[in-house]
Amino acid sequence: MRVLQIVTTMNRGGLETMLMNYYRHVDRQQVQFDFLEHRAEESDYDAEIEGLGGRIYRLPALNPFSPSYRKALTSFFEEHTEYRVVHSHLDCMSAIPLSAAKKAGVPVRIAHAHSTSQDRDLRYPLKLIYKKRIPKCATGLLACGDAAGRWMFGGVPFEVLPNAIDTCRFAFSDAARAAKRAELALGDCLAILHTGRFYWPKNHEFLLRIFSEILKIRQDAVLLLAGEGELFDATKALAQDAGIAGSVRFLGLRSDVPELMSASDVFILPSRYEGFPVVLAEAQASGLPCLISDRVPGEAALTGLVSSMSLDESPEKWAEKAVEMASVPRISGAEAVRDAGYDIQSAAEMLQSFYLRAGAGEEDAKLWQR
Protein backbone atom coordinates (compact mmCIF):
# COMPACT_ATOMS: atom_id res chain seq x y z
CA MET A 1 0.00 0.00 0.00
CA ARG A 2 1.27 3.46 -0.91
CA VAL A 3 0.24 6.24 1.49
CA LEU A 4 0.41 9.85 0.33
CA GLN A 5 1.91 12.22 2.93
CA ILE A 6 0.92 15.83 2.17
CA VAL A 7 3.47 18.36 3.47
CA THR A 8 4.83 21.82 2.80
CA THR A 9 8.44 20.69 2.45
CA MET A 10 10.60 17.87 3.79
CA ASN A 11 13.33 20.04 5.26
CA ARG A 12 14.75 19.22 8.68
CA GLY A 13 12.07 20.32 11.12
CA GLY A 14 10.16 18.64 13.92
CA LEU A 15 7.19 17.53 11.81
CA GLU A 16 9.44 16.32 9.00
CA THR A 17 11.77 14.47 11.37
CA MET A 18 8.79 12.75 12.98
CA LEU A 19 7.58 11.61 9.55
CA MET A 20 11.01 10.29 8.62
CA ASN A 21 11.26 8.43 11.93
CA TYR A 22 8.07 6.56 11.04
CA TYR A 23 9.06 6.09 7.40
CA ARG A 24 12.38 4.47 8.33
CA HIS A 25 10.73 2.02 10.71
CA VAL A 26 7.56 0.82 8.93
CA ASP A 27 7.83 -2.40 6.94
CA ARG A 28 8.20 -0.86 3.49
CA GLN A 29 7.31 -4.18 1.87
CA GLN A 30 3.81 -3.59 3.23
CA VAL A 31 3.47 0.21 3.45
CA GLN A 32 5.34 2.74 1.33
CA PHE A 33 5.23 6.52 1.80
CA ASP A 34 4.99 8.99 -1.07
CA PHE A 35 5.16 12.75 -0.54
CA LEU A 36 3.23 15.65 -2.05
CA GLU A 37 5.37 18.73 -1.38
CA HIS A 38 4.27 22.33 -1.86
CA ARG A 39 7.62 23.73 -2.99
CA ALA A 40 9.53 23.55 -6.27
CA GLU A 41 12.99 23.31 -4.70
CA GLU A 42 14.52 20.10 -3.35
CA SER A 43 14.13 19.48 0.37
CA ASP A 44 16.68 18.13 2.85
CA TYR A 45 15.10 14.68 3.14
CA ASP A 46 14.23 14.18 -0.55
CA ALA A 47 17.27 12.08 -1.41
CA GLU A 48 16.66 9.74 1.53
CA ILE A 49 12.97 9.46 0.64
CA GLU A 50 13.80 8.36 -2.89
CA GLY A 51 16.45 6.00 -1.55
CA LEU A 52 13.81 4.32 0.61
CA GLY A 53 11.54 3.90 -2.42
CA GLY A 54 9.28 6.89 -1.97
CA ARG A 55 7.98 9.08 -4.75
CA ILE A 56 8.01 12.87 -4.54
CA TYR A 57 5.40 15.03 -6.25
CA ARG A 58 5.37 18.83 -6.26
CA LEU A 59 2.69 21.49 -6.27
CA PRO A 60 3.01 25.29 -6.09
CA ALA A 61 2.90 26.95 -2.66
CA LEU A 62 -0.57 26.49 -1.17
CA ASN A 63 -2.83 29.40 -2.04
CA PRO A 64 -6.57 28.74 -1.69
CA PHE A 65 -7.37 31.81 -3.81
CA SER A 66 -5.19 30.75 -6.73
CA PRO A 67 -7.11 29.13 -9.62
CA SER A 68 -3.85 27.59 -10.88
CA TYR A 69 -3.16 26.00 -7.51
CA ARG A 70 -6.70 24.64 -7.23
CA LYS A 71 -6.44 23.25 -10.75
CA ALA A 72 -3.08 21.62 -10.04
CA LEU A 73 -4.43 20.03 -6.86
CA THR A 74 -7.54 18.71 -8.60
CA SER A 75 -5.49 17.38 -11.50
CA PHE A 76 -3.13 15.58 -9.14
CA PHE A 77 -5.90 13.52 -7.57
CA GLU A 78 -7.53 12.88 -10.96
CA GLU A 79 -4.22 11.52 -12.26
CA HIS A 80 -3.25 9.55 -9.15
CA THR A 81 -6.17 7.30 -8.38
CA GLU A 82 -3.93 4.70 -6.75
CA TYR A 83 -4.08 6.31 -3.31
CA ARG A 84 -6.60 4.93 -0.85
CA VAL A 85 -5.00 6.74 2.10
CA VAL A 86 -3.85 10.37 2.20
CA HIS A 87 -2.37 11.89 5.35
CA SER A 88 -2.14 15.68 5.53
CA HIS A 89 0.35 17.53 7.73
CA LEU A 90 -0.60 21.11 6.78
CA ASP A 91 -2.23 21.88 10.14
CA CYS A 92 -5.10 24.38 9.65
CA MET A 93 -4.83 24.27 5.87
CA SER A 94 -5.26 20.48 5.65
CA ALA A 95 -8.90 21.09 4.74
CA ILE A 96 -7.86 22.21 1.26
CA PRO A 97 -6.08 19.08 -0.03
CA LEU A 98 -8.40 16.77 1.93
CA SER A 99 -11.44 18.38 0.30
CA ALA A 100 -9.88 17.74 -3.12
CA ALA A 101 -9.13 14.15 -2.10
CA LYS A 102 -12.72 13.69 -0.94
CA LYS A 103 -14.05 15.01 -4.22
CA ALA A 104 -11.77 12.57 -6.06
CA GLY A 105 -13.13 9.65 -4.05
CA VAL A 106 -10.11 8.90 -1.83
CA PRO A 107 -11.70 6.78 0.95
CA VAL A 108 -9.26 7.46 3.83
CA ARG A 109 -8.35 11.08 4.51
CA ILE A 110 -6.34 11.87 7.64
CA ALA A 111 -5.68 15.32 9.11
CA HIS A 112 -2.79 15.55 11.55
CA ALA A 113 -2.42 18.34 14.15
CA HIS A 114 1.18 19.25 14.91
CA SER A 115 0.82 22.50 16.85
CA THR A 116 -1.16 24.28 19.55
CA SER A 117 -1.26 27.60 17.70
CA GLN A 118 -0.29 29.39 14.51
CA ASP A 119 1.66 32.54 13.76
CA ARG A 120 -0.68 35.52 14.16
CA ASP A 121 0.16 36.98 10.79
CA LEU A 122 -2.16 38.26 8.06
CA ARG A 123 -3.18 34.69 7.21
CA TYR A 124 -4.21 33.82 10.78
CA PRO A 125 -7.97 34.56 10.37
CA LEU A 126 -7.99 32.52 7.17
CA LYS A 127 -6.31 29.61 8.93
CA LEU A 128 -8.96 29.65 11.64
CA ILE A 129 -11.69 29.45 8.99
CA TYR A 130 -10.12 26.43 7.31
CA LYS A 131 -9.38 24.81 10.67
CA LYS A 132 -13.12 24.55 11.32
CA ARG A 133 -13.62 22.79 7.99
CA ILE A 134 -11.22 19.93 8.66
CA PRO A 135 -13.70 17.52 10.36
CA LYS A 136 -16.04 17.83 7.36
CA CYS A 137 -13.51 16.52 4.86
CA ALA A 138 -11.34 14.18 6.98
CA THR A 139 -12.22 10.59 7.84
CA GLY A 140 -9.63 10.42 10.62
CA LEU A 141 -8.09 12.97 12.97
CA LEU A 142 -4.64 12.49 14.51
CA ALA A 143 -2.59 14.76 16.75
CA CYS A 144 0.92 14.81 18.17
CA GLY A 145 -0.57 15.36 21.63
CA ASP A 146 -3.76 16.16 23.50
CA ALA A 147 -3.16 19.92 23.52
CA ALA A 148 -2.60 20.05 19.75
CA GLY A 149 -5.66 17.91 19.05
CA ARG A 150 -7.93 20.01 21.25
CA TRP A 151 -6.73 23.22 19.64
CA MET A 152 -6.95 21.98 16.06
CA PHE A 153 -10.16 19.95 16.10
CA GLY A 154 -12.32 21.92 18.52
CA GLY A 155 -13.89 19.11 20.53
CA VAL A 156 -14.22 16.57 17.71
CA PRO A 157 -12.75 13.19 18.83
CA PHE A 158 -9.19 12.47 17.69
CA GLU A 159 -6.38 10.04 18.42
CA VAL A 160 -2.81 10.76 19.48
CA LEU A 161 0.07 9.45 17.39
CA PRO A 162 3.22 9.94 19.48
CA ASN A 163 6.16 11.88 18.09
CA ALA A 164 8.22 8.76 18.68
CA ILE A 165 11.99 8.52 18.35
CA ASP A 166 14.74 5.93 18.07
CA THR A 167 15.44 5.80 21.80
CA CYS A 168 18.55 3.63 21.39
CA ARG A 169 20.13 6.16 19.03
CA PHE A 170 19.65 9.00 21.52
CA ALA A 171 20.72 7.15 24.66
CA PHE A 172 23.47 8.98 26.55
CA SER A 173 27.03 7.85 25.80
CA ASP A 174 30.13 8.79 27.79
CA ALA A 175 32.27 7.96 24.76
CA ALA A 176 30.18 10.14 22.44
CA ARG A 177 30.30 12.96 24.98
CA ALA A 178 34.08 12.87 25.22
CA ALA A 179 34.56 12.63 21.44
CA LYS A 180 32.14 15.42 20.54
CA ARG A 181 33.41 17.77 23.25
CA ALA A 182 36.95 17.20 21.98
CA GLU A 183 35.83 17.84 18.38
CA LEU A 184 34.13 21.10 19.38
CA ALA A 185 37.00 22.06 21.72
CA LEU A 186 34.58 22.48 24.62
CA GLY A 187 36.98 21.37 27.33
CA ASP A 188 35.25 21.80 30.69
CA CYS A 189 32.90 24.50 29.39
CA LEU A 190 29.25 24.61 30.39
CA ALA A 191 27.54 23.60 27.13
CA ILE A 192 24.00 24.91 26.58
CA LEU A 193 22.17 23.29 23.65
CA HIS A 194 19.23 24.35 21.53
CA THR A 195 18.22 22.59 18.32
CA GLY A 196 15.43 23.88 16.15
CA ARG A 197 14.45 25.92 13.16
CA PHE A 198 15.30 29.61 13.34
CA TYR A 199 11.82 31.11 13.22
CA TRP A 200 9.54 33.16 15.46
CA PRO A 201 7.88 30.40 17.53
CA LYS A 202 11.26 29.12 18.79
CA ASN A 203 11.99 32.46 20.48
CA HIS A 204 15.74 32.65 19.81
CA GLU A 205 15.91 36.29 20.85
CA PHE A 206 14.81 35.37 24.40
CA LEU A 207 17.25 32.44 24.39
CA LEU A 208 20.11 34.85 23.68
CA ARG A 209 18.98 37.06 26.57
CA ILE A 210 19.01 34.02 28.85
CA PHE A 211 22.45 33.06 27.66
CA SER A 212 23.78 36.58 28.28
CA GLU A 213 22.78 36.11 31.91
CA ILE A 214 24.29 32.62 32.04
CA LEU A 215 27.62 34.13 31.00
CA LYS A 216 27.49 36.36 34.08
CA ILE A 217 27.37 33.20 36.22
CA ARG A 218 29.63 30.99 34.12
CA GLN A 219 32.06 32.91 31.92
CA ASP A 220 33.11 29.64 30.28
CA ALA A 221 29.57 28.85 29.03
CA VAL A 222 29.01 28.08 25.34
CA LEU A 223 25.67 28.15 23.52
CA LEU A 224 25.33 25.55 20.77
CA LEU A 225 22.63 26.38 18.21
CA ALA A 226 21.82 23.67 15.68
CA GLY A 227 19.46 24.35 12.78
CA GLU A 228 18.64 26.78 10.00
CA GLY A 229 15.72 28.99 9.10
CA GLU A 230 14.57 32.41 8.04
CA LEU A 231 15.83 34.11 11.24
CA PHE A 232 19.30 32.53 11.16
CA ASP A 233 21.11 35.69 10.03
CA ALA A 234 19.01 37.92 12.27
CA THR A 235 19.86 35.76 15.27
CA LYS A 236 23.57 35.94 14.46
CA ALA A 237 23.25 39.72 14.30
CA LEU A 238 21.49 39.79 17.68
CA ALA A 239 24.32 37.77 19.24
CA GLN A 240 26.83 40.18 17.74
CA ASP A 241 24.93 43.23 19.02
CA ALA A 242 24.70 41.69 22.50
CA GLY A 243 28.46 41.15 22.60
CA ILE A 244 28.14 37.40 23.12
CA ALA A 245 28.92 36.15 19.59
CA GLY A 246 32.26 34.74 20.72
CA SER A 247 30.46 32.29 23.02
CA VAL A 248 27.70 31.27 20.58
CA ARG A 249 28.27 28.51 18.03
CA PHE A 250 25.94 28.53 15.03
CA LEU A 251 26.24 24.91 13.93
CA GLY A 252 23.77 24.82 11.02
CA LEU A 253 21.95 21.64 10.05
CA ARG A 254 23.42 18.62 11.81
CA SER A 255 23.31 14.86 11.45
CA ASP A 256 25.04 14.37 14.83
CA VAL A 257 22.30 15.60 17.16
CA PRO A 258 22.53 12.51 19.44
CA GLU A 259 26.23 13.20 19.95
CA LEU A 260 25.58 16.91 20.53
CA MET A 261 23.06 16.00 23.20
CA SER A 262 25.51 13.66 24.92
CA ALA A 263 28.12 16.43 24.81
CA SER A 264 25.86 19.12 26.29
CA ASP A 265 24.96 19.92 29.89
CA VAL A 266 21.48 21.44 29.62
CA PHE A 267 18.88 21.91 26.87
CA ILE A 268 16.81 25.11 26.70
CA LEU A 269 13.55 25.40 24.74
CA PRO A 270 11.90 28.82 25.36
CA SER A 271 9.25 28.36 22.64
CA ARG A 272 6.28 30.66 22.21
CA TYR A 273 4.19 27.60 21.26
CA GLU A 274 4.72 23.95 20.39
CA GLY A 275 2.69 20.87 19.58
CA PHE A 276 4.85 18.08 20.94
CA PRO A 277 8.53 18.83 20.18
CA VAL A 278 10.39 15.79 18.88
CA VAL A 279 13.64 17.35 20.06
CA LEU A 280 12.40 17.35 23.66
CA ALA A 281 11.79 13.60 23.54
CA GLU A 282 15.28 13.19 22.07
CA ALA A 283 16.89 15.30 24.79
CA GLN A 284 15.12 13.35 27.52
CA ALA A 285 16.25 10.04 26.00
CA SER A 286 19.78 11.42 26.21
CA GLY A 287 19.32 12.17 29.90
CA LEU A 288 19.85 15.87 29.21
CA PRO A 289 18.24 18.25 31.73
CA CYS A 290 15.63 20.31 29.87
CA LEU A 291 14.45 23.82 30.72
CA ILE A 292 11.34 24.68 28.72
CA SER A 293 8.77 27.45 28.54
CA ASP A 294 5.28 27.07 29.96
CA ARG A 295 4.00 27.30 26.38
CA VAL A 296 5.29 23.77 25.70
CA PRO A 297 2.53 21.26 26.59
CA GLY A 298 3.16 19.55 29.91
CA GLU A 299 2.50 16.16 28.31
CA ALA A 300 5.88 16.48 26.58
CA ALA A 301 7.61 16.02 29.94
CA LEU A 302 8.09 12.26 29.68
CA THR A 303 10.67 12.10 32.48
CA GLY A 304 11.71 13.98 35.58
CA LEU A 305 14.40 15.78 33.56
CA VAL A 306 12.10 18.63 32.51
CA SER A 307 11.50 21.92 34.32
CA SER A 308 9.12 24.59 33.04
CA MET A 309 9.30 28.36 33.46
CA SER A 310 7.02 31.19 32.38
CA LEU A 311 8.16 33.43 29.57
CA ASP A 312 7.17 36.27 31.88
CA GLU A 313 10.04 35.32 34.20
CA SER A 314 13.22 37.31 33.80
CA PRO A 315 16.17 36.03 31.76
CA GLU A 316 18.14 36.15 35.04
CA LYS A 317 15.78 33.61 36.65
CA TRP A 318 15.99 31.38 33.59
CA ALA A 319 19.79 31.57 33.67
CA GLU A 320 19.97 30.67 37.36
CA LYS A 321 17.72 27.66 36.82
CA ALA A 322 19.65 26.48 33.76
CA VAL A 323 22.99 26.58 35.59
CA GLU A 324 21.45 24.78 38.57
CA MET A 325 20.03 22.03 36.32
CA ALA A 326 23.36 21.54 34.54
CA SER A 327 24.87 20.18 37.75
CA VAL A 328 22.58 17.11 37.78
CA PRO A 329 24.55 13.83 37.34
CA ARG A 330 24.07 12.48 33.83
CA ILE A 331 22.37 9.16 33.11
CA SER A 332 20.50 7.92 30.05
CA GLY A 333 16.74 8.51 29.90
CA ALA A 334 16.14 6.20 26.93
CA GLU A 335 14.36 3.54 28.96
CA ALA A 336 12.03 6.06 30.59
CA VAL A 337 11.11 7.57 27.20
CA ARG A 338 10.53 4.08 25.82
CA ASP A 339 8.32 3.17 28.80
CA ALA A 340 6.29 6.33 28.17
CA GLY A 341 5.34 4.96 24.73
CA TYR A 342 7.64 7.08 22.59
CA ASP A 343 9.86 4.41 21.06
CA ILE A 344 9.58 4.45 17.27
CA GLN A 345 9.61 0.72 16.65
CA SER A 346 6.35 -0.04 18.46
CA ALA A 347 4.76 3.23 17.32
CA ALA A 348 5.60 2.51 13.66
CA GLU A 349 4.01 -0.93 13.92
CA MET A 350 0.87 0.74 15.29
CA LEU A 351 0.68 3.30 12.46
CA GLN A 352 1.40 0.66 9.83
CA SER A 353 -1.42 -1.53 11.13
CA PHE A 354 -3.77 1.45 11.12
CA TYR A 355 -2.95 2.30 7.50
CA LEU A 356 -3.44 -1.28 6.35
CA ARG A 357 -6.76 -1.74 8.14
CA ALA A 358 -8.13 1.66 7.09
CA GLY A 359 -6.95 1.18 3.51
CA ALA A 360 -8.61 -2.23 3.41
CA GLY A 361 -11.92 -0.58 4.19
CA GLU A 362 -12.33 -1.39 7.87
CA GLU A 363 -14.69 1.40 8.80
CA ASP A 364 -13.99 1.09 12.53
CA ALA A 365 -10.19 1.06 12.15
CA LYS A 366 -8.62 2.87 15.08
CA LEU A 367 -5.02 3.79 15.69
CA TRP A 368 -4.77 1.94 18.99
CA GLN A 369 -6.55 -1.16 17.72
CA ARG A 370 -4.14 -4.04 17.09
C-alpha positions as CSV (number, residue, x, y, z in Angstrom):
1,M,0.0,0.0,0.0
2,R,1.3,3.5,-0.9
3,V,0.2,6.2,1.5
4,L,0.4,9.9,0.3
5,Q,1.9,12.2,2.9
6,I,0.9,15.8,2.2
7,V,3.5,18.4,3.5
8,T,4.8,21.8,2.8
9,T,8.4,20.7,2.5
10,M,10.6,17.9,3.8
11,N,13.3,20.0,5.3
12,R,14.7,19.2,8.7
13,G,12.1,20.3,11.1
14,G,10.2,18.6,13.9
15,L,7.2,17.5,11.8
16,E,9.4,16.3,9.0
17,T,11.8,14.5,11.4
18,M,8.8,12.7,13.0
19,L,7.6,11.6,9.6
20,M,11.0,10.3,8.6
21,N,11.3,8.4,11.9
22,Y,8.1,6.6,11.0
23,Y,9.1,6.1,7.4
24,R,12.4,4.5,8.3
25,H,10.7,2.0,10.7
26,V,7.6,0.8,8.9
27,D,7.8,-2.4,6.9
28,R,8.2,-0.9,3.5
29,Q,7.3,-4.2,1.9
30,Q,3.8,-3.6,3.2
31,V,3.5,0.2,3.5
32,Q,5.3,2.7,1.3
33,F,5.2,6.5,1.8
34,D,5.0,9.0,-1.1
35,F,5.2,12.8,-0.5
36,L,3.2,15.7,-2.1
37,E,5.4,18.7,-1.4
38,H,4.3,22.3,-1.9
39,R,7.6,23.7,-3.0
40,A,9.5,23.6,-6.3
41,E,13.0,23.3,-4.7
42,E,14.5,20.1,-3.3
43,S,14.1,19.5,0.4
44,D,16.7,18.1,2.9
45,Y,15.1,14.7,3.1
46,D,14.2,14.2,-0.5
47,A,17.3,12.1,-1.4
48,E,16.7,9.7,1.5
49,I,13.0,9.5,0.6
50,E,13.8,8.4,-2.9
51,G,16.5,6.0,-1.5
52,L,13.8,4.3,0.6
53,G,11.5,3.9,-2.4
54,G,9.3,6.9,-2.0
55,R,8.0,9.1,-4.7
56,I,8.0,12.9,-4.5
57,Y,5.4,15.0,-6.2
58,R,5.4,18.8,-6.3
59,L,2.7,21.5,-6.3
60,P,3.0,25.3,-6.1
61,A,2.9,26.9,-2.7
62,L,-0.6,26.5,-1.2
63,N,-2.8,29.4,-2.0
64,P,-6.6,28.7,-1.7
65,F,-7.4,31.8,-3.8
66,S,-5.2,30.8,-6.7
67,P,-7.1,29.1,-9.6
68,S,-3.9,27.6,-10.9
69,Y,-3.2,26.0,-7.5
70,R,-6.7,24.6,-7.2
71,K,-6.4,23.3,-10.8
72,A,-3.1,21.6,-10.0
73,L,-4.4,20.0,-6.9
74,T,-7.5,18.7,-8.6
75,S,-5.5,17.4,-11.5
76,F,-3.1,15.6,-9.1
77,F,-5.9,13.5,-7.6
78,E,-7.5,12.9,-11.0
79,E,-4.2,11.5,-12.3
80,H,-3.3,9.5,-9.1
81,T,-6.2,7.3,-8.4
82,E,-3.9,4.7,-6.7
83,Y,-4.1,6.3,-3.3
84,R,-6.6,4.9,-0.8
85,V,-5.0,6.7,2.1
86,V,-3.8,10.4,2.2
87,H,-2.4,11.9,5.4
88,S,-2.1,15.7,5.5
89,H,0.3,17.5,7.7
90,L,-0.6,21.1,6.8
91,D,-2.2,21.9,10.1
92,C,-5.1,24.4,9.7
93,M,-4.8,24.3,5.9
94,S,-5.3,20.5,5.7
95,A,-8.9,21.1,4.7
96,I,-7.9,22.2,1.3
97,P,-6.1,19.1,0.0
98,L,-8.4,16.8,1.9
99,S,-11.4,18.4,0.3
100,A,-9.9,17.7,-3.1
101,A,-9.1,14.1,-2.1
102,K,-12.7,13.7,-0.9
103,K,-14.0,15.0,-4.2
104,A,-11.8,12.6,-6.1
105,G,-13.1,9.7,-4.0
106,V,-10.1,8.9,-1.8
107,P,-11.7,6.8,0.9
108,V,-9.3,7.5,3.8
109,R,-8.4,11.1,4.5
110,I,-6.3,11.9,7.6
111,A,-5.7,15.3,9.1
112,H,-2.8,15.5,11.6
113,A,-2.4,18.3,14.2
114,H,1.2,19.2,14.9
115,S,0.8,22.5,16.8
116,T,-1.2,24.3,19.5
117,S,-1.3,27.6,17.7
118,Q,-0.3,29.4,14.5
119,D,1.7,32.5,13.8
120,R,-0.7,35.5,14.2
121,D,0.2,37.0,10.8
122,L,-2.2,38.3,8.1
123,R,-3.2,34.7,7.2
124,Y,-4.2,33.8,10.8
125,P,-8.0,34.6,10.4
126,L,-8.0,32.5,7.2
127,K,-6.3,29.6,8.9
128,L,-9.0,29.6,11.6
129,I,-11.7,29.5,9.0
130,Y,-10.1,26.4,7.3
131,K,-9.4,24.8,10.7
132,K,-13.1,24.5,11.3
133,R,-13.6,22.8,8.0
134,I,-11.2,19.9,8.7
135,P,-13.7,17.5,10.4
136,K,-16.0,17.8,7.4
137,C,-13.5,16.5,4.9
138,A,-11.3,14.2,7.0
139,T,-12.2,10.6,7.8
140,G,-9.6,10.4,10.6
141,L,-8.1,13.0,13.0
142,L,-4.6,12.5,14.5
143,A,-2.6,14.8,16.8
144,C,0.9,14.8,18.2
145,G,-0.6,15.4,21.6
146,D,-3.8,16.2,23.5
147,A,-3.2,19.9,23.5
148,A,-2.6,20.0,19.8
149,G,-5.7,17.9,19.0
150,R,-7.9,20.0,21.3
151,W,-6.7,23.2,19.6
152,M,-6.9,22.0,16.1
153,F,-10.2,20.0,16.1
154,G,-12.3,21.9,18.5
155,G,-13.9,19.1,20.5
156,V,-14.2,16.6,17.7
157,P,-12.8,13.2,18.8
158,F,-9.2,12.5,17.7
159,E,-6.4,10.0,18.4
160,V,-2.8,10.8,19.5
161,L,0.1,9.5,17.4
162,P,3.2,9.9,19.5
163,N,6.2,11.9,18.1
164,A,8.2,8.8,18.7
165,I,12.0,8.5,18.3
166,D,14.7,5.9,18.1
167,T,15.4,5.8,21.8
168,C,18.5,3.6,21.4
169,R,20.1,6.2,19.0
170,F,19.6,9.0,21.5
171,A,20.7,7.1,24.7
172,F,23.5,9.0,26.6
173,S,27.0,7.8,25.8
174,D,30.1,8.8,27.8
175,A,32.3,8.0,24.8
176,A,30.2,10.1,22.4
177,R,30.3,13.0,25.0
178,A,34.1,12.9,25.2
179,A,34.6,12.6,21.4
180,K,32.1,15.4,20.5
181,R,33.4,17.8,23.2
182,A,36.9,17.2,22.0
183,E,35.8,17.8,18.4
184,L,34.1,21.1,19.4
185,A,37.0,22.1,21.7
186,L,34.6,22.5,24.6
187,G,37.0,21.4,27.3
188,D,35.3,21.8,30.7
189,C,32.9,24.5,29.4
190,L,29.2,24.6,30.4
191,A,27.5,23.6,27.1
192,I,24.0,24.9,26.6
193,L,22.2,23.3,23.6
194,H,19.2,24.4,21.5
195,T,18.2,22.6,18.3
196,G,15.4,23.9,16.1
197,R,14.4,25.9,13.2
198,F,15.3,29.6,13.3
199,Y,11.8,31.1,13.2
200,W,9.5,33.2,15.5
201,P,7.9,30.4,17.5
202,K,11.3,29.1,18.8
203,N,12.0,32.5,20.5
204,H,15.7,32.6,19.8
205,E,15.9,36.3,20.9
206,F,14.8,35.4,24.4
207,L,17.2,32.4,24.4
208,L,20.1,34.9,23.7
209,R,19.0,37.1,26.6
210,I,19.0,34.0,28.9
211,F,22.5,33.1,27.7
212,S,23.8,36.6,28.3
213,E,22.8,36.1,31.9
214,I,24.3,32.6,32.0
215,L,27.6,34.1,31.0
216,K,27.5,36.4,34.1
217,I,27.4,33.2,36.2
218,R,29.6,31.0,34.1
219,Q,32.1,32.9,31.9
220,D,33.1,29.6,30.3
221,A,29.6,28.9,29.0
222,V,29.0,28.1,25.3
223,L,25.7,28.2,23.5
224,L,25.3,25.5,20.8
225,L,22.6,26.4,18.2
226,A,21.8,23.7,15.7
227,G,19.5,24.4,12.8
228,E,18.6,26.8,10.0
229,G,15.7,29.0,9.1
230,E,14.6,32.4,8.0
231,L,15.8,34.1,11.2
232,F,19.3,32.5,11.2
233,D,21.1,35.7,10.0
234,A,19.0,37.9,12.3
235,T,19.9,35.8,15.3
236,K,23.6,35.9,14.5
237,A,23.3,39.7,14.3
238,L,21.5,39.8,17.7
239,A,24.3,37.8,19.2
240,Q,26.8,40.2,17.7
241,D,24.9,43.2,19.0
242,A,24.7,41.7,22.5
243,G,28.5,41.2,22.6
244,I,28.1,37.4,23.1
245,A,28.9,36.2,19.6
246,G,32.3,34.7,20.7
247,S,30.5,32.3,23.0
248,V,27.7,31.3,20.6
249,R,28.3,28.5,18.0
250,F,25.9,28.5,15.0
251,L,26.2,24.9,13.9
252,G,23.8,24.8,11.0
253,L,21.9,21.6,10.0
254,R,23.4,18.6,11.8
255,S,23.3,14.9,11.4
256,D,25.0,14.4,14.8
257,V,22.3,15.6,17.2
258,P,22.5,12.5,19.4
259,E,26.2,13.2,19.9
260,L,25.6,16.9,20.5
261,M,23.1,16.0,23.2
262,S,25.5,13.7,24.9
263,A,28.1,16.4,24.8
264,S,25.9,19.1,26.3
265,D,25.0,19.9,29.9
266,V,21.5,21.4,29.6
267,F,18.9,21.9,26.9
268,I,16.8,25.1,26.7
269,L,13.5,25.4,24.7
270,P,11.9,28.8,25.4
271,S,9.2,28.4,22.6
272,R,6.3,30.7,22.2
273,Y,4.2,27.6,21.3
274,E,4.7,24.0,20.4
275,G,2.7,20.9,19.6
276,F,4.9,18.1,20.9
277,P,8.5,18.8,20.2
278,V,10.4,15.8,18.9
279,V,13.6,17.4,20.1
280,L,12.4,17.4,23.7
281,A,11.8,13.6,23.5
282,E,15.3,13.2,22.1
283,A,16.9,15.3,24.8
284,Q,15.1,13.4,27.5
285,A,16.2,10.0,26.0
286,S,19.8,11.4,26.2
287,G,19.3,12.2,29.9
288,L,19.8,15.9,29.2
289,P,18.2,18.3,31.7
290,C,15.6,20.3,29.9
291,L,14.4,23.8,30.7
292,I,11.3,24.7,28.7
293,S,8.8,27.4,28.5
294,D,5.3,27.1,30.0
295,R,4.0,27.3,26.4
296,V,5.3,23.8,25.7
297,P,2.5,21.3,26.6
298,G,3.2,19.6,29.9
299,E,2.5,16.2,28.3
300,A,5.9,16.5,26.6
301,A,7.6,16.0,29.9
302,L,8.1,12.3,29.7
303,T,10.7,12.1,32.5
304,G,11.7,14.0,35.6
305,L,14.4,15.8,33.6
306,V,12.1,18.6,32.5
307,S,11.5,21.9,34.3
308,S,9.1,24.6,33.0
309,M,9.3,28.4,33.5
310,S,7.0,31.2,32.4
311,L,8.2,33.4,29.6
312,D,7.2,36.3,31.9
313,E,10.0,35.3,34.2
314,S,13.2,37.3,33.8
315,P,16.2,36.0,31.8
316,E,18.1,36.1,35.0
317,K,15.8,33.6,36.7
318,W,16.0,31.4,33.6
319,A,19.8,31.6,33.7
320,E,20.0,30.7,37.4
321,K,17.7,27.7,36.8
322,A,19.7,26.5,33.8
323,V,23.0,26.6,35.6
324,E,21.5,24.8,38.6
325,M,20.0,22.0,36.3
326,A,23.4,21.5,34.5
327,S,24.9,20.2,37.7
328,V,22.6,17.1,37.8
329,P,24.5,13.8,37.3
330,R,24.1,12.5,33.8
331,I,22.4,9.2,33.1
332,S,20.5,7.9,30.1
333,G,16.7,8.5,29.9
334,A,16.1,6.2,26.9
335,E,14.4,3.5,29.0
336,A,12.0,6.1,30.6
337,V,11.1,7.6,27.2
338,R,10.5,4.1,25.8
339,D,8.3,3.2,28.8
340,A,6.3,6.3,28.2
341,G,5.3,5.0,24.7
342,Y,7.6,7.1,22.6
343,D,9.9,4.4,21.1
344,I,9.6,4.5,17.3
345,Q,9.6,0.7,16.6
346,S,6.4,0.0,18.5
347,A,4.8,3.2,17.3
348,A,5.6,2.5,13.7
349,E,4.0,-0.9,13.9
350,M,0.9,0.7,15.3
351,L,0.7,3.3,12.5
352,Q,1.4,0.7,9.8
353,S,-1.4,-1.5,11.1
354,F,-3.8,1.5,11.1
355,Y,-2.9,2.3,7.5
356,L,-3.4,-1.3,6.4
357,R,-6.8,-1.7,8.1
358,A,-8.1,1.7,7.1
359,G,-6.9,1.2,3.5
360,A,-8.6,-2.2,3.4
361,G,-11.9,-0.6,4.2
362,E,-12.3,-1.4,7.9
363,E,-14.7,1.4,8.8
364,D,-14.0,1.1,12.5
365,A,-10.2,1.1,12.1
366,K,-8.6,2.9,15.1
367,L,-5.0,3.8,15.7
368,W,-4.8,1.9,19.0
369,Q,-6.6,-1.2,17.7
370,R,-4.1,-4.0,17.1
